[in-house]
Amino acid sequence: MAKLSSINKNERRKKLVKQYAPKYAKLRAQANDTTLDEGERLIARLKMAELPRNANPTRIRNRCELTGRPRAYYRKFRLARVMLRDLANKGLIPGVTKSSW
């Protein structure tokens, strides 16, 4: 089980990303728009820099839904490898079987 503070920190980041998503997307589109002149693009980048750091989507860490483990995360199942193996062996994940050859 991951530290509860780390899990809560990640949840706060998710909330901030959701809150600033429209503004972040608008500024990012302006900053990457090559039809605008360099001055307007620079102003958009400076405004992006004024946003909170945790409003950036890249700061969100994928974590296991059950344990909060940040590593060995399978996006398809939203679980860490340890929990995926445990649940698959118990037959709780439909369509997943233990391979043998």
C-alpha positions as CSV (number, residue, x, y, z in Angstrom):
1,M,0.0,0.0,0.0
2,A,1.4,3.4,-1.0
3,K,1.6,6.3,1.4
4,L,-1.8,7.9,1.9
5,S,-0.2,11.4,1.5
6,S,1.2,10.4,-2.0
7,I,-2.2,9.2,-3.1
8,N,-3.9,12.3,-1.8
9,K,-1.3,14.6,-3.5
10,N,-2.0,12.9,-6.8
11,E,-5.8,13.3,-6.3
12,R,-5.3,17.1,-5.6
13,R,-3.3,17.2,-8.8
14,K,-6.1,15.5,-10.8
15,K,-8.5,18.1,-9.4
16,L,-6.3,21.0,-10.4
17,V,-5.7,19.6,-13.9
18,K,-9.5,19.3,-14.4
19,Q,-10.1,22.8,-13.1
20,Y,-7.5,24.5,-15.4
21,A,-7.9,22.2,-18.4
22,P,-9.9,24.6,-20.6
23,K,-7.5,27.5,-19.9
24,Y,-4.5,25.3,-20.3
25,A,-5.7,24.0,-23.7
26,K,-6.5,27.4,-25.0
27,L,-3.1,28.8,-24.0
28,R,-1.3,25.7,-25.4
29,A,-3.2,26.1,-28.7
30,Q,-2.1,29.8,-28.9
31,A,1.5,29.0,-28.1
32,N,1.7,26.3,-30.8
33,D,-0.2,28.2,-33.5
34,T,2.4,29.1,-36.1
35,T,0.0,31.6,-37.8
36,L,0.3,34.0,-34.9
37,D,3.3,36.3,-34.5
38,E,6.1,35.5,-32.1
39,G,5.0,38.1,-29.6
40,E,1.5,36.6,-29.1
41,R,3.0,33.1,-28.8
42,L,5.4,34.3,-26.2
43,I,2.7,36.0,-24.2
44,A,0.7,32.7,-24.3
45,R,3.7,30.8,-23.0
46,L,4.3,33.3,-20.2
47,K,0.6,33.0,-19.2
48,M,1.0,29.2,-19.1
49,A,4.0,29.6,-16.8
50,E,1.9,31.6,-14.4
51,L,-0.5,28.7,-14.0
52,P,0.1,26.4,-11.0
53,R,2.6,23.7,-11.6
54,N,0.2,21.0,-10.6
55,A,-2.2,22.2,-13.2
56,N,0.0,20.6,-15.9
57,P,-1.4,17.2,-16.9
58,T,2.1,15.6,-17.1
59,R,2.4,15.8,-13.3
60,I,-0.4,13.3,-12.7
61,R,1.0,9.8,-11.8
62,N,-0.8,6.7,-12.8
63,R,-1.5,4.6,-9.7
64,C,-3.1,1.3,-9.0
65,E,-6.8,1.7,-8.0
66,L,-6.6,-0.8,-5.2
67,T,-3.1,-0.2,-3.6
68,G,-1.9,3.1,-5.0
69,R,1.3,1.5,-6.3
70,P,2.9,3.9,-8.8
71,R,5.1,1.4,-10.7
72,A,4.3,-1.6,-12.9
73,Y,0.9,0.0,-13.8
74,Y,-1.3,-1.6,-16.5
75,R,-3.4,1.1,-18.1
76,K,-5.9,-1.3,-19.5
77,F,-6.8,-2.6,-16.1
78,R,-5.8,0.4,-14.0
79,L,-4.0,-2.0,-11.7
80,A,-0.4,-2.7,-10.7
81,R,1.1,-6.0,-11.8
82,V,0.9,-7.5,-8.3
83,M,-2.9,-6.9,-7.9
84,L,-3.5,-7.8,-11.6
85,R,-1.8,-11.2,-11.0
86,D,-3.6,-11.8,-7.7
87,L,-7.1,-10.9,-9.1
88,A,-6.5,-12.9,-12.4
89,N,-5.5,-16.0,-10.4
90,K,-8.7,-15.7,-8.4
91,G,-10.7,-15.4,-11.6
92,L,-12.0,-12.0,-10.8
93,I,-11.0,-10.4,-14.1
94,P,-13.1,-11.6,-17.0
95,G,-11.3,-12.9,-20.0
96,V,-7.9,-13.2,-18.3
97,T,-6.5,-16.6,-18.0
98,K,-3.1,-17.9,-16.9
99,S,-1.1,-18.8,-20.0
100,S,0.6,-22.2,-20.4
101,W,2.6,-23.6,-23.3
